[in-house]
């Protein structure tokens, strides 16, 4: 399984719990959005308004998403 620098999956692959866990401690908004089934544009709009479905960390101009927050939303221990 190969991933790009933004964590995007290869065409035809789905996000499994194992694949999400393999992301490490944090991921970017685009990857988090793909996992949650949200489009890129909508994800950034939600992030700007503070309505993204999971906690975001602002690091400079970037948003960073804790992977554990995604797993918690998906009710994964």
C-alpha positions in Angstrom: 0.0 0.0 0.0 1.6 3.3 -1.0 0.6 6.7 0.0 1.4 10.2 -1.1 2.8 12.9 1.1 -0.7 14.1 1.9 -1.8 10.6 2.8 -4.1 10.2 -0.2 -5.0 6.6 -1.0 -4.5 5.0 -4.3 -7.5 4.9 -6.7 -10.0 2.3 -5.7 -8.7 1.8 -2.1 -10.8 2.5 0.9 -9.7 3.8 4.3 -9.7 1.0 6.8 -9.2 1.4 10.6 -5.7 -0.1 10.2 -4.8 2.4 7.4 -6.0 5.3 9.6 -3.9 4.0 12.5 -0.8 3.8 10.2 -1.0 7.6 9.6 0.8 8.2 12.9 -0.2 10.8 15.4 -1.5 13.5 13.1 -2.6 14.0 9.5 -3.7 16.9 7.3 -7.2 18.2 6.7 -7.4 16.7 3.2 -6.6 13.2 4.5 -9.0 13.5 7.5 -11.7 14.8 5.1 -11.2 11.8 2.8 -11.5 9.4 5.7 -14.7 11.1 6.9 -16.2 11.3 3.4 -16.0 15.1 3.2 -14.8 17.0 0.1 -11.6 19.1 0.2 -13.3 22.4 -0.3 -16.0 21.7 2.2 -13.4 20.5 4.7 -11.4 23.7 4.6 -14.6 25.7 4.9 -15.5 23.8 8.0 -12.0 24.2 9.4 -12.1 28.0 8.9 -15.5 28.3 10.7 -14.5 25.9 13.5 -17.1 23.3 12.4 -14.8 20.5 11.3 -16.2 17.3 12.9 -13.0 16.6 14.9 -10.6 18.7 16.8 -8.0 20.6 14.6 -4.7 22.1 15.7 -3.6 25.3 14.0 0.2 25.2 13.3 1.1 28.4 11.5 -1.0 28.5 8.4 -1.7 24.8 8.4 -4.3 22.7 10.1 -3.2 19.4 11.7 -5.7 16.7 12.7 -4.9 14.3 15.5 -5.5 10.8 14.2 -6.9 9.7 17.6 -9.7 12.3 17.2 -10.7 10.7 13.9 -10.7 7.2 15.5 -12.7 8.5 18.5 -15.3 10.0 16.1 -15.5 6.6 14.4 -15.9 5.0 17.8 -12.7 3.0 17.5 -10.9 2.2 20.7 
